[in-house]
Amino acid sequence: MGGKKHRKMEPYYRLAKKMGYRARSAFKLKQLNDRYALLRRGNIVLDLGAAPGGWLQVAGEIVGERGFVLGVDIQPIEELPLPQLRTIIGDILDPSTTTLISEKLPRKADVILSDASPKITGVWDVDHARSIELAEAAIAIADRVLAPNGRMLVKVFQGRTFEEFLRKFKRRFLFTKISKPHASRKGSAEVYVIGIGHRT
Ligand SMILES: C[S@@+](CC[C@H](N)C(=O)[O-])C[C@H]1O[C@@H](n2cnc3c(N)ncnc32)[C@H](O)[C@@H]1O
């Protein structure tokens, strides 16, 4: 999709600016949350691939001051003003990041979000494979730090091994849904996979 000029014409880009969100992707989380009630007041939330922080802002507003949201990214995230938001720099493909995450969480997470994306090469198979690698890393983290009965939302670029990923994901949850929110660009390969009722 087009360059800077095109982005600025885009309604969600303008709305994000107007509402003070750092990324237009904030609206994807809002729309998915309206549909699936993933985030609730007082929840402990882990957000993987969280920079620049649009989802952190949305999650922080919903969980409120009695909740807690930990954002993880390989890139630093500029500080956010809500006290319930914390961030760490970490590579979710590196297993030692899971140890760091569990040290920072006050208890197991009620919700894990992952909007992590690889750097796009434009080669469908490569981008798909890297996206699946990140989504599988998110599952491995959930195996360690998602509470029983917890909820999960993971972005995946569709492709050859999507069904295989889905089978792994489904084994871990009572209910699984696949969704493409309105704020997700029509031509993009991304879909969001939602898991409700984490089995442990
Ligand atoms: C689409 S952005 C996330 C946008 C975010 N949800 C928001 O609303 O601001 C994807 C992020 O995934 C991060 N990412 C990619 N690979 C990662 C990895 N191995 N570990 C942690 N973060 C990663 C990127 O640095 C990037 O910031």
The ligand as an ORCA input file, in Angstrom:
! r2SCAN-3c Opt
* xyz 0 1
  C       2.784     -3.912     13.630
  S       3.969     -3.552     14.849
  C       3.018     -3.577     16.323
  C       2.105     -2.378     16.486
  C       1.494     -2.292     17.864
  N       0.479     -3.328     18.062
  C       0.871     -0.947     18.098
  O      -0.365     -0.871     18.159
  O       1.604      0.029     18.266
  C       4.894     -5.035     14.948
  C       6.013     -5.025     15.963
  O       6.560     -6.336     16.098
  C       7.893     -6.157     16.549
  N       8.669     -7.393     16.424
  C       9.048     -8.018     15.286
  N       9.813     -9.100     15.589
  C       9.886     -9.163     16.944
  C      10.546    -10.056     17.850
  N      11.266    -11.088     17.393
  N      10.429     -9.819     19.178
  C       9.720     -8.761     19.630
  N       9.087     -7.872     18.822
  C       9.164     -8.081     17.500
  C       8.400     -5.031     15.649
  O       9.562     -4.447     16.212
  C       7.182     -4.104     15.614
  O       7.304     -3.069     16.533
*
